Amino acid sequence: MNFIKKLLSEDGSISTMRLMSLISLIVGCTIGILGLLRGKDFTGVAAICSVFVVSAFGGKALQKGDEK
């Protein structure tokens, strides 16, 4: 648990942007794995999974761009 807190924290306070990114990434991977295991349409699963994965990394990338 301490590892996750250190991963999400920035200067001692938990970063909500990192928390959102982690949750989006976990949800996207879970949807992808469950969709493939259940034999769902690959194109649909890839589209939904990509929405979550792009939102996980895209938000953080935009935030870093604004900080510079």
N, C-alpha and C positions, 0 to 999 in steps of 0.2 A: 504494500500500500504506500509505503514511503517513496518507493521508486516512481510511482504514478504521480504522486504529489510533486516530486521534484521535476518530473517531466512537464507537468502542466503549469508550474509556477514560474513567475518572472519577478525577481527581486522580492521573494517571500510571499507574494500574493498570487493567487491562482488566476491565470489568464483565461478569460471566457472564450476568446478566439481560438486558443489551443484546445480547449475543452470541446467546442463546437466541431473543430476539425477532427478530433479523435472520434467523436460520436458519429459523425458523417462517414468517416472511413470504415468504422466497425459495421455500421448499418449497410453500407454499400457492399462490403465483402460478404456479409451474412446473406444478403439478398442474392448475390451472385452464386455463392456456394449452394444455398438451398434450391435456387432455380435450376442449377445444373444437376443436382442430385435427384430432383423430382422430374427431370426430363421436360422442363418447360421450353418454350420457344427461345432459342439462343439470342436472336436479335432483340427481342423484348427485354430479356434479362440483361443483356449488355447495355442497352439504352438506360434502363433504370439504374444499374450499377454505376454507369459512367456519370450520371447526374449527381450521385452522392459523392463519388470520388473526386470529381471536378470541383464540387462545392467545398470539399474538405481542403484541397490544396489551393484552389483559386482564391478563396477569401483571404487566406494567409498571404498569398503572393501579392494581391492587391493592397493589403495592409502594409506590407514591406515596401511596396512602391511609393505609397503615400508618405511613409516615414522619411524617405530619402530627400 
